[in-house]
Amino acid sequence: MGSFNSSWGDGFLLVGFSDWPQLELTFFVFISIFYSLTLFGNTTIIALSRLDLRLRTPMYFFLSHLSFLDLCYTTSTVPQLLINLHGLHRTISYGGCVTQLFVFLALASTECVLLVAMAFDRYAAVCRPLHYTTIMHPVLCQSLAIASWVVGLVNSMIQTSLTMAMPICGHQLNHYFCEMPIFLKLACEDTGGTEAKMFVARTIILVFPAALILGSYAQIARAVLKIKSVAGRRKAFGTCGSHLVVVSLFYGSGIYTYLQPIHKYSESKGKFVALFYTIITPMFNPLIYTLRNKDVKGALWKVLGRDRDLG
């Protein structure tokens, strides 16, 4: 028995997916592919938004921030997972675990808020097209991006501090990275008060943004229904629908993990659910937000030296 802030010099053992040794090689191959696609897709979005003037718009400003977040987000957990799956090293130091917990929470919280800014941008573009350039002024875009990072960092500092203050029993973490619910499960004493404070913070960072996003897309849907062209409605609903699928995966898996009572939290299920918000959504974000996008295709062909008419 020890406490999180005093006697963890030996660090922790990350169990990962060692309970299913027959699946580890399969996981290693697929996760390596997914991680490579995530790195390639998000790096491409960032590079194109910097190189092509056609992509100097609020939408791609936020998308480049999202891509940078996803690059850091996946890199904070996936390399550790791949090493774990390969069986080379299943331990993590106390300092490394605390750092991973803080960085992961900061990036995830920032993405929760940034997705709201992106939904507001789409709302302004669809529902207020004549005033779009006035509403989405560069100063407002920069302010929303900065606010996202500040809120994410503050939330992470609160959650990490409360987690570190809890007395923890055991050095074995039944997960592939240092995630907060695992520490709540390992608490040596009643953490009802601490858990209540953390629950309030998690609700604010998960439920409130999700509600705002759903409200924005509800308004977008109303505006789209007024479009007389069937093809135009189909295209708009297709784009918004794909965005909502990714947002639902991200928030749905996050809410499942972080808002259920800790006594009902299943460590085995939690590892699989975490794959959605640590690997799946960061890989799909570049595809979903740029799918059938002529501006991105044009920018890519231009960078490759094969500029052509995509109309």
C-alpha positions in Angstrom: 0.0 0.0 0.0 1.2 3.5 -0.8 0.1 6.9 -1.9 0.2 8.3 -5.3 2.4 11.2 -4.2 4.9 9.5 -2.0 5.8 5.8 -2.6 5.7 5.0 -6.2 9.4 5.0 -7.1 9.1 1.7 -8.9 6.4 3.0 -11.2 3.6 0.9 -12.6 3.0 -2.3 -14.6 0.8 -1.7 -17.6 -1.2 -4.9 -18.3 -2.4 -3.7 -21.7 -3.9 -6.6 -23.7 -1.7 -9.3 -22.2 -4.9 -11.0 -21.0 -5.5 -11.9 -24.6 -2.0 -12.9 -25.8 -3.5 -14.5 -29.0 -4.7 -11.0 -30.1 -1.5 -9.0 -29.3 0.1 -9.6 -32.7 -3.1 -8.7 -34.5 -3.5 -5.6 -32.4 0.1 -4.6 -33.0 -0.3 -4.8 -36.8 -3.6 -3.0 -37.1 -2.7 -0.3 -34.5 0.6 0.3 -36.3 -1.3 0.8 -39.6 -3.9 3.1 -38.0 -1.2 5.1 -36.2 0.8 5.5 -39.5 -2.4 6.7 -41.3 -3.1 9.1 -38.4 0.4 10.6 -38.7 0.2 10.9 -42.5 -3.4 12.2 -42.7 -3.1 14.9 -40.0 0.4 16.0 -41.1 -0.9 16.4 -44.6 -3.8 18.6 -43.4 -1.5 20.8 -41.5 1.0 21.1 -44.4 -1.7 21.9 -47.0 -3.4 24.5 -44.8 0.0 26.3 -44.5 1.0 26.0 -48.2 -2.2 26.8 -50.1 -3.9 30.2 -49.8 -7.3 28.6 -50.7 -7.2 26.9 -47.3 -6.6 30.1 -45.3 -10.1 30.0 -44.0 -11.6 29.6 -40.5 -12.7 26.0 -41.3 -9.1 24.9 -42.1 -7.7 27.1 -39.3 -9.6 25.0 -36.8 -9.0 21.8 -38.8 -5.2 22.3 -38.6 -5.5 22.8 -34.8 -7.6 19.6 -34.6 -4.9 17.7 -36.7 -2.1 19.0 -34.5 -4.1 17.9 -31.4 -4.7 14.5 -32.9 -1.0 14.0 -33.7 -0.1 14.8 -30.1 -3.1 13.0 -28.7 -2.3 9.7 -30.3 1.5 10.0 -29.8 0.9 10.4 -26.0 -0.5 6.9 -25.8 0.0 4.8 -29.0 3.8 4.3 -29.0 3.6 3.1 -25.4 0.8 0.7 -26.5 2.9 -0.7 -29.4 5.9 -1.3 -27.1 3.5 -3.0 -24.7 2.0 -5.2 -27.4 5.5 -6.2 -28.6 6.2 -7.4 -25.1 9.5 -5.4 -24.8 8.6 -3.1 -21.9 5.4 -3.2 -19.9 6.3 -0.7 -17.1 6.1 3.0 -16.8 7.8 5.2 -14.2 5.8 7.3 -11.8 6.9 10.6 -13.5 6.1 9.1 -16.9 2.7 8.1 -15.7 1.8 11.4 -14.2 3.1 13.2 -17.4 1.1 10.9 -19.6 -2.0 11.4 -17.5 -1.7 15.2 -17.6 -0.8 15.5 -21.3 -3.6 13.1 -22.3 -6.3 14.9 -20.3 -5.1 18.3 -21.6 -5.2 17.3 -25.2 -8.5 15.4 -24.9 -10.2 18.3 -23.0 -8.9 20.8 -25.6 -10.3 18.7 -28.4 -13.7 18.6 -26.6 -13.8 22.4 -26.7 -12.3 22.8 -30.1 -15.0 20.7 -31.7 -17.5 23.2 -30.4 -15.7 26.0 -32.2 -15.7 23.9 -35.4 -19.4 23.3 -35.1 -20.0 27.0 -34.5 -18.0 27.7 -37.7 -20.2 25.3 -39.7 -23.3 26.9 -38.2 -22.2 30.4 -39.2 -21.3 29.2 -42.7 -24.6 27.4 -43.3 -27.1 29.5 -41.3 -25.5 32.9 -41.6 -23.7 32.8 -45.0 -24.1 36.6 -45.7 -22.5 37.5 -42.4 -20.0 34.6 -42.2 -16.8 36.6 -42.9 -17.9 39.2 -40.3 -18.8 36.6 -37.7 -15.7 34.4 -38.1 -13.2 37.2 -38.0 -9.6 36.1 -37.6 -9.5 37.6 -34.1 -12.5 35.5 -33.0 -11.0 32.3 -34.5 -7.7 32.9 -32.7 -9.6 33.6 -29.5 -11.6 30.4 -29.7 -8.5 28.4 -30.4 -6.7 29.9 -27.4 -9.7 29.4 -25.2 -9.8 25.8 -26.2 -6.2 25.2 -25.1 -6.6 27.2 -21.9 -9.7 25.3 -20.9 -8.0 22.0 -21.7 -5.0 22.8 -19.7 -6.9 24.0 -16.7 -9.2 21.0 -16.7 -6.2 18.7 -16.9 -4.4 20.4 -14.0 -7.6 20.0 -11.8 -8.1 16.4 -12.7 -4.4 15.4 -12.4 -4.0 17.2 -9.1 -7.1 15.4 -7.6 -5.9 12.1 -8.9 -2.4 12.5 -7.5 -3.8 13.4 -4.1 -5.5 10.0 -3.7 -3.9 7.1 -1.8 -3.5 4.2 -4.3 -3.1 0.5 -3.6 -1.0 -1.6 -6.1 1.4 -1.0 -8.9 -0.6 -2.9 -11.6 -2.7 -0.9 -14.1 -5.2 -2.9 -16.1 -4.9 -0.6 -19.1 -2.5 0.3 -21.9 -1.8 3.8 -20.6 -2.3 5.8 -17.5 -5.9 6.8 -17.5 -7.8 8.4 -14.6 -10.6 5.8 -14.1 -8.0 3.1 -13.4 -6.6 5.1 -10.5 -10.0 5.6 -9.1 -10.5 1.9 -9.1 -7.2 1.4 -7.3 -8.0 4.0 -4.5 -7.3 2.6 -1.0 -10.0 4.6 0.7 -13.4 6.1 0.0 -13.0 8.7 -2.7 -16.6 9.8 -2.8 -15.8 13.5 -2.2 -12.9 13.6 -4.7 -14.9 11.6 -7.3 -17.8 14.0 -7.0 -15.6 17.0 -7.7 -14.0 15.2 -10.7 -17.4 14.2 -12.0 -18.5 17.8 -12.1 -15.4 18.8 -14.0 -15.8 15.9 -16.4 -19.5 16.7 -17.0 -18.6 20.3 -17.9 -15.9 19.3 -20.3 -17.9 16.5 -22.0 -21.7 17.0 -21.7 -21.8 20.8 -22.2 -19.7 20.8 -25.4 -21.6 17.8 -26.8 -24.9 19.6 -26.2 -23.7 22.7 -27.9 -22.5 20.7 -30.9 -25.8 18.9 -31.2 -27.7 22.2 -31.0 -25.5 23.7 -33.7 -26.1 20.7 -36.1 -29.8 20.9 -35.3 -29.9 24.5 -36.6 -27.8 23.4 -39.6 -30.3 20.6 -40.3 -33.2 23.1 -40.2 -31.3 25.4 -42.7 -30.5 22.5 -45.0 -34.1 21.3 -45.1 -34.9 24.7 -46.7 -32.6 24.1 -49.6 -34.7 23.4 -52.7 -32.2 21.3 -54.5 -32.4 17.6 -53.7 -28.7 17.2 -54.6 -27.8 20.1 -52.4 -29.7 18.7 -49.4 -28.2 15.3 -50.0 -24.6 16.7 -50.1 -25.1 18.9 -47.0 -26.7 16.0 -45.0 -23.9 13.7 -46.1 -21.2 16.1 -44.9 -22.9 16.9 -41.6 -23.8 13.2 -41.1 -20.2 12.1 -41.4 -19.0 14.9 -39.0 -21.6 13.8 -36.5 -20.5 10.1 -36.7 -17.0 11.1 -35.7 -18.1 13.5 -33.0 -20.5 10.8 -31.7 -17.7 8.2 -31.5 -15.4 10.6 -29.7 -17.9 12.0 -27.2 -19.9 8.7 -26.8 -16.8 6.7 -25.9 -15.5 9.5 -23.7 -18.8 9.8 -21.8 -19.0 6.0 -21.4 -15.6 5.9 -19.8 -15.6 9.1 -17.7 -19.2 9.6 -16.6 -20.3 6.2 -15.5 -20.0 5.4 -11.7 -16.6 4.1 -10.9 -18.0 0.9 -9.3 -19.6 0.0 -12.6 -16.4 0.8 -14.6 -15.1 -2.4 -16.3 -11.3 -2.3 -16.8 -11.4 -4.9 -19.6 -14.2 -3.1 -21.5 -12.5 0.3 -20.8 -9.4 -0.7 -22.7 -11.4 -1.5 -25.8 -13.6 1.6 -25.6 -10.5 3.8 -25.2 -9.3 2.6 -28.6 -12.1 4.6 -30.1 -11.0 8.0 -28.8 -7.2 7.3 -28.8 -6.8 5.7 -32.2 -10.0 5.4 -34.3 -11.3 9.0 -34.3 -7.9 10.7 -34.7 -7.4 8.5 -37.8 -10.8 9.2 -39.3 -10.9 13.0 -38.6 -8.7 14.0 -41.6 -10.7 11.7 -43.9 -14.1 12.8 -42.7 -13.5 16.5 -42.6 -11.8 16.6 -46.1 -13.8 13.8 -47.8 -15.0 14.9 -51.3 -13.5 18.4 -50.5 -12.4 20.0 -53.8 -10.3 22.7 -52.1 -8.2 20.0 -50.3 -7.9 17.9 -53.4 -6.8 21.0 -55.4 -4.3 22.0 -52.8 -2.9 18.4 -52.8 -2.5 18.3 -56.6 -0.9 21.7 -56.6 1.7 20.7 -54.0 2.4 17.5 -56.0 2.9 19.6 -59.1 -0.1 18.3 -60.9 -2.5 21.2 -60.6 -5.7 20.5 -62.5 -9.4 21.4 -62.7 -11.3 19.3 -60.1 -14.6 21.0 -60.8 
